[in-house]
Amino acid sequence: MFIHAETSNAIHADRSKPLSATPRLNHAEWAAFGAKLTEVADYVAAQGLRFAYHHHLGTVVESSEDIELFVESTGPSVGFTVDTGTPHWQAWTRWR
């Protein structure tokens, strides 16, 4: 198993930014992001490993809508780890 933990463009380490400043992808960016991840996952599969993507709060894959777009944009070689803490944190921050 090869787990890719996404933190590019993450804002969660920058206390000057609110969580609402999470980076967003447009339709074309989702297609490119998904194609790149699928390319990496295909390579990993050719090496005999399964590829799994792990999302983080404050990155482009954060909300349930992001997860849906992620699944739609990636190929079958891209797996996904379920992080139950991210949705919990999102719900908490809405009431804060």
C-alpha positions, 0 to 999 in steps of 0.5 A, a space after each residue: 500500500 502506498 499512501 499519498 498524504 495531501 498537504 500541498 497548498 494547505 492552510 491549516 498550519 497558517 494561523 493567520 488564515 481562517 479555514 474558509 480560505 481553503 484552496 478550491 479547484 475549478 472544473 479544469 483544475 479538478 480534471 488536471 488534478 485527477 489525471 495527475 493522481 491517476 498517472 501516479 497511481 498507475 505507476 504505483 500499481 505497475 510496481 505492485 502496490 495499491 495507491 491510496 489518497 489521504 486528504 487533510 483539512 485545509 487542502 483541496 479535498 476537504 468537504 463531501 462535495 470535494 470527495 465526490 469531485 475527487 472520485 469523479 476526477 480520478 481513475 480506478 487505480 486511485 484509492 481513498 482513505 477515509 478520514 473521519 476526523 476531517 468531517 468532525 472538525 468541519 462540523 465543529 468549526 461551523 458552530 464555533 
